[in-house]
Amino acid sequence: MVPGTGEGETGMTPLRIAIINGSTRTGRFGPMIVDWVAGAARQRADMVVDTVDAASRSGEVLAAADAFVVVTPEYNHSFPGDLKKLIDAHFTEWQAKPVAFVSHGGVSGGLRAVEHLRGVFAELHAVGIRDSVSFHRPWNWFGSDGRPESAQAEIALKKMFDQLTWWALALRDARAVRPFEA
């Protein structure tokens, strides 16, 4: 950050990223993944991070966000109902903003949940980021320090963040020049 300006080292205002925990179940694994994703995002000079739980109605946080990362488990070949409620409770908050996905679940790693979410967010005029991060049987990936024990996860997360940043900057600039109308 450039002291006193609220701007990153490049002179650009950092992107506001809302990281959404998509599960509300007791004993859920999602908070550990959210903490890892948020920690990695906070290490970047180009991002300011807020976290949102699907159990909350955080319209102000969503509206202020330039981009989103949805951390979702896969339940019954799709995403959780509480996440759907959070998404459906808002409309303009998602428009013309990018959404990235970090999924977890059994053998599929939550990828079926992500594929369903892509269609939902497209309907809301959000831009889905192609590359995602996925953990099959996540309890086998994370160590006692709350971080994945594979460097591949860190590499995938960085690539996803880089794509999210590109889209978030492009769309933030576009919205400033021409407000989006659905």
N, C-alpha and C positions, 0 to 999 in steps of 0.2 A: 504494500500500500504506500502511496505517496502521502507523507504526513500532512494532515489537515485538509486534504482534498476529497477524501472518500473514493479516490481513484486508485487503480492498480498501478504497478510499475510501468505499464505501457501508456499511462495517462488516460486509460479508458475506465469508466465506471464498471466495477465488477458486476458480473451477472448474479442475480438473485435466484438461487436454485432451491426449490421445495422438494424435499425427499419424503415420499409418502410411504408409510408402513401400511400395507394392504390387508393385514390380518388383525383381527381383534380376539382371537381365541386365547383362552387361558393356556399358558405353557408354550406359546408360540415361539418359533425360532427367529422370526423376522427382526425383532429388535437388535439382535446381534449383527445381522447383516446391515441393517440401517445404520448402526453405529460405525461399522467398518466403512460403508459408502460415505457417510457424512464426514468421518475423520479424513478420508482421502480427499474429499472435496475441499475441506477446510485448509488443506496443505497447499492448495492452488491459489495464486494471487488473483486469478480472474473470477473467483467464485465467492459468494457469501451464501451461507447455508441456513435454511429453516427446515425443521422436520415437522411432519404432520402425521397424526395417527388416524386411520380410517374411522375410528370411533368418534373422532371430533369433527366439528363442522368449522373448518378454518378458512372461511371465504376470504378474509382479508389477506391471509398469508398466500393463498392461491392467486388472488388478484394481483398481488405485488410481485409474484414470481415471473421471471423471464423464461424459465424452463422448469421441467419436472423430471424427477427420477422416481418411478413407481417400483417399489420392492414388493413383490407379490409371491405368495405360495400358490400352488395349484391344488384346488379342492375339486374332486369329482370331474376332472378333465377341464376345469375352467378356473376363473378367479373368484375370490370370496365375495359373498353378497354384500358385506359391509363396505367393501371397496366400490362396488357398483352404486351403492347408496350415496357415497361421498361424491363420486363422479357425477351422478345424475342430479345431485343437489345444486350443481353449478353449471353454467353454460359459457358465459362470456369469459370467465377466468381461464378457460383452456384455449380459446381461439387464437390462432396464428402464433402458437408457442410450441416448442418441441418437447417431446416426451421420450425419455429413455427408460429401459426396463432392466431390472435385476430380478431374476426369478429363482425360486427354489421349490423342490418337491422330491418325490420319490424317483423313479427311474427316468422320468422325462425332464427332471430339473425345472419344472414349471413352464416349459416352453409352450404347452397347450394353452395355459392361462395367458401368456403374452400374445399368442396369435389371436385370441378372442379380444384382448384389450386393444390391439391395433385397430380393429374395426370400430370399436366403440369410440376411440379417440379420433379416428378419421371422420366419423359422423359429427363430432364436436369441432371440426376444423382445426384440430391439432396435428402436428407433424410428428409421426413416429420415427424414431432413430433406428436405422437398420440394425446396427450391431448392439447386442445386449450381453449381459453377463448372466450365466445360468449355473446353478449348483444342484446336481442330482445328489440326493441323500446328503444334505448340507452338514448334518451333524458329524459326518466323516471328514469334512474339509477344514473345519475351523478348530484352531488350537485353543488352549486355555486362556491365551491372551486376547481372544476375540478376533483374531485375524486368520484368513485362509493360510493353510500351510503350503500352498502351491503358488509359485511366482506367476503362473499362467493367469490366475485370477487378477492379480495386480496389473498385468499387461492388458488384459481384456477390459478392465475398468478404466484404465488410462485412455485406451482407444475410444471407448464409449464416451468418456468425458470430453475428449477432443472433438468428436463429432457433435456432441450436444452443444458445446461451446460455439462451434462454427454456425450451426443452425440458430442458436439463441441470439448471437450477434446479428446475423443477417435478418432475422425476423424482428428483433428489437429496432434495428435501423429502419426497416420497412414500415413498421407500425408508427414510428415517429414521423415519417414522411407522409404516409397515407393510412389513416386508421382503418382497421379491418372491419368490414361489414358482412355479416353472414346473410 
